[in-house]
Amino acid sequence: MTGKELLYVEDALGHEQFMKKCSKNASSQLQDPTLSNYVKELEQKHNELFNKFLNLL
């Protein structure tokens, strides 16, 4: 893996980690159960993407 590719993966990991954190915070604060469940699904999706990027290393 080139240095440029490594920087891209590290950047993507940071973005996915940030999105996981934001999704988790938002889902816990939402009062609408349907919307909260949807945001929890987004959190799970960002977790999966984080793990996929991590497996590239």
C-alpha positions in Angstrom: 0.0 0.0 0.0 1.4 3.4 -1.0 1.7 6.2 1.5 -1.0 8.1 -0.3 -3.4 5.1 0.0 -2.6 4.8 3.6 -3.4 8.4 4.3 -6.8 7.9 2.5 -7.6 4.9 4.6 -6.7 6.7 7.8 -8.8 9.6 6.8 -11.7 7.4 6.0 -11.4 5.6 9.4 -11.5 9.0 11.1 -14.7 10.0 9.2 -16.4 6.7 10.0 -15.5 6.9 13.6 -16.9 10.4 13.8 -20.1 9.4 12.1 -20.5 6.4 14.5 -20.2 8.7 17.4 -22.6 11.3 16.0 -25.2 8.6 15.1 -24.9 7.1 18.6 -25.4 10.4 20.3 -28.3 11.4 18.0 -30.2 8.1 18.4 -30.0 8.3 22.2 -31.4 11.9 22.2 -34.3 11.3 19.7 -37.7 10.8 21.2 -39.4 9.5 18.0 -38.8 5.7 18.1 -38.9 5.3 14.3 -36.4 7.9 13.7 -34.2 6.7 16.6 -34.2 3.2 15.1 -33.3 4.5 11.7 -30.3 6.4 13.2 -29.3 3.3 15.1 -29.2 1.5 11.7 -27.0 4.3 10.3 -24.7 3.8 13.3 -24.5 0.1 12.5 -23.7 0.8 8.9 -20.9 3.2 9.8 -19.5 0.6 12.2 -19.5 -1.9 9.3 -17.7 0.6 7.0 -15.2 1.4 9.8 -14.4 -2.3 10.1 -14.0 -2.7 6.4 -11.5 0.1 6.2 -9.7 -1.2 9.2 -9.3 -4.6 7.5 -7.5 -2.9 4.7 -4.6 -2.2 7.0 
